[in-house]
Structure formats: C-alpha cells, structure tokens
C-alpha cells in the first residue's frame, strides 16, 4: 500500500531524476561539436541502464494500479 507520504516520495524522486537528466542533456548540448567526453561510453551504458530502469518503474506503476494487459517491449522486465 502506498499512502500519501509514499506517493509524495515517488513524485520527489521522479522530479529530481528528471531535473538531473535534463541538466546533463543541456550540458552536453552546449558543448562544442568537437568536444570529446572521455567517459562517453560509460555514460551511455549508465544512461541505457537508467532508461531500462525507467521502463521497469512504469511497469511497476501499471501493475500497482491493477493493469494486467500487454506491455510494450520497453516496459517488459529484463529479469
């Protein structure tokens, strides 16, 4: 069961994540085209994991509200 405090925490965590990723993307966009990001491959791997985790979170939410229909591939659990 998720009470008001639980729902509030979900919203806060989601907003924090959105804002951090938005700022990261804006920072990358503002770099000159020829800028090398030494950690680029690791950054992409981390963002790929985060994308999968966001899909997992969406699937958990849908399951939590009682949805039991088909999910798109991006929301299907990898485990």
VEXZA-582782 format. One record per residue (C-alpha): residue in one letter; x, y, z. Coordinates in pm, 1 decimal, decimal comma. Layout:
<recs>
- pafi/east/north/up
- A/X/Y/Z .
...
</recs>
This chain:
<recs>
- pafi/east/north/up
- X/0,0/0,0/0,0 .
- X/131,3/344,2/-87,9 .
- X/-0,7/624,9/130,9 .
- X/35,6/1000,0/77,0 .
- X/395,4/1000,0/203,4 .
- X/485,2/719,1/-35,9 .
- X/319,2/897,4/-328,7 .
- X/497,5/1221,0/-237,0 .
- X/833,2/1040,4/-228,8 .
- X/769,1/891,7/-573,7 .
- X/694,1/1238,4/-710,8 .
- X/1001,7/1393,5/-547,1 .
- X/1232,3/1117,4/-670,5 .
- X/1088,3/1137,8/-1020,1 .
- X/1124,3/1514,3/-1035,3 .
- X/1482,0/1500,9/-904,1 .
- X/1572,4/1242,0/-1167,0 .
- X/1405,8/1439,5/-1445,7 .
- X/1588,6/1756,7/-1348,0 .
- X/1929,8/1591,9/-1320,1 .
- X/1895,8/1423,9/-1658,4 .
- X/1763,0/1741,5/-1818,0 .
- X/2063,2/1938,4/-1691,0 .
- X/2300,9/1666,6/-1811,8 .
- X/2148,4/1671,7/-2159,7 .
- X/2155,1/2051,9/-2172,2 .
- X/2521,2/2049,9/-2067,9 .
- X/2608,2/1800,8/-2339,9 .
- X/2412,2/2000,9/-2599,8 .
- X/2605,2/2315,0/-2510,5 .
- X/2946,0/2155,8/-2571,8 .
- X/3121,7/2237,6/-2895,7 .
- X/3065,1/1963,4/-3153,9 .
- X/3429,6/1856,1/-3149,3 .
- X/3443,5/1815,4/-2770,0 .
- X/3548,6/1468,6/-2657,9 .
- X/3380,8/1327,7/-2348,8 .
- X/3640,5/1087,9/-2211,2 .
- X/3374,8/893,0/-2020,6 .
- X/3125,9/890,3/-2309,2 .
- X/3095,4/512,2/-2346,2 .
- X/3046,5/464,0/-1971,9 .
- X/2796,6/748,7/-1968,3 .
- X/2597,1/585,3/-2247,9 .
- X/2600,0/249,7/-2065,8 .
- X/2472,5/418,8/-1749,3 .
- X/2200,2/604,6/-1938,2 .
- X/2095,6/281,4/-2111,7 .
- X/2054,4/118,4/-1768,6 .
- X/1858,6/419,0/-1646,1 .
- X/1629,8/400,3/-1948,2 .
- X/1558,9/33,9/-1871,0 .
- X/1501,8/117,1/-1504,5 .
- X/1255,3/391,6/-1600,6 .
- X/1062,7/132,6/-1801,3 .
- X/1070,2/-100,0/-1500,7 .
- X/931,1/180,6/-1283,5 .
- X/649,5/246,0/-1530,3 .
- X/566,4/-125,3/-1541,3 .
- X/562,1/-140,6/-1159,0 .
- X/325,2/153,9/-1150,1 .
- X/90,9/-6,4/-1401,3 .
- X/97,0/-334,7/-1208,7 .
- X/39,2/-140,9/-885,6 .
- X/-278,6/21,7/-1016,1 .
- X/-412,2/-310,8/-1136,8 .
- X/-327,1/-306,2/-1507,5 .
- X/-269,3/-661,7/-1626,9 .
- X/-278,4/-616,1/-2003,4 .
- X/5,0/-634,9/-2251,6 .
- X/305,1/-406,3/-2215,3 .
- X/525,7/-270,5/-2491,5 .
- X/867,3/-431,3/-2515,7 .
- X/1030,0/-129,8/-2345,5 .
- X/827,1/-192,3/-2031,5 .
- X/872,3/-567,8/-2013,9 .
- X/1101,0/-680,1/-1734,3 .
- X/1451,8/-781,6/-1835,9 .
- X/1486,2/-1019,2/-1541,9 .
</recs>
